[in-house]
Amino acid sequence: MLADKESLIEVIKIALNPENNPKRNFTQSVELILTLKGIDMKKGELKLREIVPLPKEPTKPRKVLVIPDFQQIEYAKKAEPNVILTKEELQKLQGQKRQIKKLARQNDWFLVAQSLMALAGRILGPALGPRGKFPTPLPQIDDITEYVLRFKRSTIVKTKDQPQIQTFIGTEDMKPEDLAENAIAVLNTIESKAKVEPYLRAIYVKTTMGKLVKANLKKK
């Protein structure tokens, strides 16, 4: 464990305190940040791109865009994603750069029927890539309701070219205990996929507009 739950609860409480988190006119996200040392991210010495379903569902679900095949459309609607596009609607977006960029900006996940992945990549890819987003294939089953719902409560753990990992773990109106549980799920995923501990400098928690608050690392 990179940090224990009790330490995370305490640091989350501090991060949510009005002194560190002034009231805003929107519900802020809560982010977990790991800073690293002694590693060259630009050389790809540490690579992560993992999808983590959060055990405690955020009160502000992740925004999901779904492009199902014909048999999956009604099941996709049951999950109430942010956007549903049919194949025909996707094709009509070809060349509509402004609209495509808006969709790329306003959605967190892009779930696409496997038969439409190439088409989605060609049309949406140029807008998704620079934002670190990517199409994710839907399973080849008709009933995709639960799959879509899982992504509405999922976050992504990924590395870029800077020595840090920054990940959404929930929203400021959630209980600190629930946010800590989500943070543990993220940390467990990181530990299971990469040897991060030797390079770990610090762990922080912050809201969208709030101050960084440092957590106590687990004692060895």
C-alpha positions in Angstrom: 0.0 0.0 0.0 1.3 3.4 -1.0 -1.0 5.1 1.7 -3.4 3.8 4.2 -7.1 4.6 4.3 -7.1 6.6 7.6 -4.3 8.9 6.3 -6.3 9.4 3.1 -9.5 10.2 5.0 -7.7 12.9 7.0 -6.0 14.5 4.0 -9.3 14.5 2.1 -11.0 16.2 5.0 -8.3 18.9 5.0 -8.6 19.3 1.2 -12.4 19.8 1.5 -12.1 22.3 4.4 -13.3 25.8 3.2 -9.8 27.2 4.1 -8.4 25.1 1.3 -11.5 24.7 -0.9 -13.4 28.0 -1.3 -17.0 27.6 -2.3 -17.6 27.7 -6.0 -20.8 27.8 -8.1 -20.4 24.3 -9.3 -19.6 20.9 -7.8 -15.9 20.4 -8.0 -14.1 17.2 -8.8 -11.7 15.7 -6.3 -8.3 14.6 -7.7 -5.6 12.3 -6.4 -2.1 13.3 -7.5 1.1 11.3 -7.2 4.4 13.1 -7.9 7.4 11.0 -8.9 11.2 11.4 -8.7 14.2 9.8 -10.4 12.4 8.7 -13.5 12.3 10.0 -17.1 8.7 9.9 -18.2 9.6 11.2 -21.7 11.7 8.1 -22.2 8.7 6.0 -21.3 10.3 4.5 -18.2 6.8 4.3 -16.6 3.7 3.9 -18.7 0.1 3.5 -17.4 -3.3 3.7 -19.0 -5.7 1.8 -16.8 -9.5 2.1 -16.4 -10.5 2.0 -12.8 -14.2 1.5 -11.8 -14.7 3.5 -8.6 -16.3 1.5 -5.8 -18.2 4.6 -4.6 -20.2 6.2 -7.4 -19.5 9.9 -7.9 -22.5 12.1 -7.5 -21.4 13.7 -10.8 -21.2 10.7 -13.1 -18.5 10.6 -15.8 -19.9 11.7 -19.1 -20.1 8.9 -21.6 -20.6 9.0 -25.3 -21.8 5.8 -26.8 -21.8 4.7 -30.5 -23.6 1.3 -30.4 -24.6 -0.9 -33.3 -28.3 -1.3 -34.2 -28.9 -4.2 -31.7 -27.3 -2.3 -28.8 -29.1 1.0 -29.1 -32.1 0.3 -26.8 -29.8 -1.2 -24.2 -27.5 1.9 -24.4 -30.5 4.2 -23.8 -31.3 2.4 -20.5 -27.9 3.5 -19.1 -28.7 7.1 -19.9 -25.2 8.1 -21.2 -24.5 11.7 -22.0 -24.6 11.2 -25.7 -25.7 8.4 -28.0 -24.8 8.5 -31.7 -26.0 6.1 -34.4 -23.7 5.1 -37.3 -25.5 7.6 -39.5 -25.1 10.4 -37.0 -21.4 9.6 -36.7 -21.0 9.7 -40.4 -22.6 13.1 -40.6 -20.0 14.5 -38.2 -17.3 14.0 -40.9 -15.6 17.3 -41.4 -17.6 19.0 -38.6 -14.5 20.0 -36.7 -16.1 22.4 -34.3 -18.9 19.9 -33.3 -16.4 17.1 -33.0 -14.1 19.1 -30.7 -17.1 20.0 -28.6 -18.0 16.3 -28.1 -14.4 15.5 -27.3 -14.3 18.3 -24.7 -17.6 17.5 -23.1 -17.3 13.7 -22.7 -14.9 11.6 -20.6 -15.5 8.2 -22.3 -16.2 7.1 -25.8 -17.6 3.6 -26.1 -17.9 2.3 -29.6 -19.3 -0.8 -31.2 -16.4 -3.0 -32.5 -17.8 -2.8 -36.0 -17.6 1.0 -35.9 -14.2 1.4 -34.2 -12.4 2.2 -37.5 -15.0 4.8 -38.5 -15.0 6.4 -35.1 -11.2 6.5 -35.0 -11.1 8.3 -38.3 -13.8 10.9 -37.5 -13.3 11.5 -33.8 -9.6 10.5 -33.4 -8.0 13.8 -34.4 -10.0 15.6 -31.6 -9.6 12.9 -29.0 -5.9 12.2 -29.3 -4.6 15.7 -28.2 -6.9 15.4 -25.2 -5.5 12.1 -24.1 -8.9 10.4 -24.8 -9.5 7.4 -27.0 -12.4 5.2 -28.3 -13.0 2.1 -26.2 -14.7 -1.0 -27.8 -18.0 -2.1 -26.6 -18.4 -5.9 -25.9 -19.9 -7.9 -28.7 -23.2 -8.4 -26.8 -26.6 -6.8 -27.2 -27.2 -5.8 -23.6 -24.5 -3.3 -22.9 -26.4 -1.5 -20.1 -24.1 -2.6 -17.2 -21.0 -1.9 -19.3 -22.0 1.7 -20.0 -23.0 2.2 -16.3 -19.6 1.0 -15.2 -17.9 3.7 -17.2 -20.2 6.3 -15.7 -18.3 5.6 -12.4 -14.9 4.9 -13.9 -11.7 7.0 -13.9 -8.6 6.6 -15.9 -5.0 6.3 -14.5 -2.5 7.4 -17.1 0.9 8.8 -17.4 2.0 11.6 -19.7 5.4 13.2 -20.1 5.5 14.9 -16.7 6.6 12.9 -13.5 3.1 12.8 -12.0 -0.1 10.8 -12.1 -3.4 12.9 -11.7 -6.7 11.1 -11.4 -10.3 11.9 -10.7 -11.6 10.1 -7.6 -15.0 11.7 -7.0 -16.7 15.0 -6.2 -16.5 17.4 -3.2 -20.0 16.6 -2.0 -19.1 12.9 -1.3 -18.1 11.6 2.1 -14.4 11.6 2.8 -14.6 7.9 3.6 -16.0 7.2 0.2 -13.5 9.3 -1.5 -10.7 7.5 0.4 -12.1 4.2 -0.8 -12.0 5.4 -4.4 -8.4 6.6 -3.8 -7.4 3.2 -2.5 -8.9 1.5 -5.6 -6.8 3.8 -7.8 -3.6 3.3 -5.7 -4.1 -0.5 -5.8 -4.4 -0.4 -9.5 -1.2 1.6 -9.9 0.7 -0.7 -7.6 -0.6 -3.8 -9.5 0.5 -2.4 -12.9 3.8 -0.7 -12.2 6.6 -0.4 -9.6 5.9 3.1 -8.5 6.9 3.0 -4.8 10.7 3.5 -5.4 9.9 6.7 -7.4 7.1 8.1 -5.3 7.8 11.6 -4.0 4.5 12.5 -2.6 0.7 12.0 -2.7 -1.7 14.9 -2.8 -5.4 15.5 -2.9 -7.1 18.6 -4.3 -10.4 19.8 -5.6 -10.7 21.4 -9.0 -10.0 25.0 -7.8 -8.7 24.1 -4.3 -5.2 23.9 -2.8 -2.9 20.9 -2.9 -2.9 19.0 0.4 -0.2 16.5 1.0 -0.9 13.0 2.4 1.3 11.0 4.8 2.9 8.2 2.9 2.6 4.7 4.5 5.5 4.0 6.8 7.7 1.0 5.7 
